[in-house]
Amino acid sequence: EFSIFTLGDALITFDPSETGPLRYVPSFTRRVGGAELNFAIGCARLGLHIKWASRLGGDEFARVIYNFARGEGVDMTNVEFVEGYPSSLNFKEIREDGTGKTFYYRYNSPILTMVPEDIKEEMLEGIDLIHLTGVFLAINPKNLEITKRVLEIAREKDITVSFDPNIRLKLWTLEQAKAAYQEIFPFVDILLTGLDEIEMIIGDTSPKALENCAKHYEIQQLVVKDGVNGAKVLYDKTWYAKEAFSIKPIDTVGAGDGFDAGYIYSVLNGFSPGRALEFANAVGALVTTVSGDNEGLPYLEEVQALIGNEKVIER
Ligand code: KDG
């Protein structure tokens, strides 16, 4: 069994009862979100052992997040409750095409109590891969130090590192994001980025520019996600591409996290680059078919069914 480690903040997600501008939405469904937690749930559903390190508040919502994540099979050993901090909230606006907007109420997240010393070597004992994202970095400038501590231990122990920039311009500026990524990229083996994100970071999406970026930072696999246009990877100086599955999206939030989980599953299981992209595309597509940031994350059989075009017996 492969073991993965991730680190990040969770939110209570409020999904709107109706599509359209948030100001006209009368009611919401209370769910759970957070990029790294979505990734963790995606891994758990695919049968991987996943440790999620985090801090939760001292309120009722914190219990909701804890019980939900634990129920999904996420290893909660490194999750602690901190009194005096309320859980962060995220209200979503969803448009007719399934894309959306995020309205954060995320001012004093419990994860702000985490310090670099909280990252202990033992936490990473037996871990095959560490997955980090830019959301954790965006929450507070000091999270860079925590992330670097994880990366230093990863380097010492020779653990593979994957990273998703997950740019959230509602949490920090592009300049701040770029400065942080510059410090992180040299530690990254697998970069999983949206096409629009890498364009923002390096200002160019031509193959040559991406190849230079991978070379400069010694990134072994540079994966570029482009939604309905599919995904590609620069692997060992060669490009591989796969088109997306055509599926009607209901809620696209969390698709990138699902893609990451699918890609990491594929890497750990030794899939070829083309098969890894196909598998990850399938996970990402399935996420969008269900309302919620992680409810649509598939189990292994569901991914296989989509890829193999198997008929699912409904009744
Ligand atoms: O990637 C999906 C996440 O963005 C969502 O679940 C919550 O907005 C969120 C965040 O920033 O973690």
Residues whose N, C-alpha, C, O or C-beta is under 5 A from the ligand:
A	BS01	KDG	D9 G33 G34 A35 T102 V135 V253 G254 D257 D293
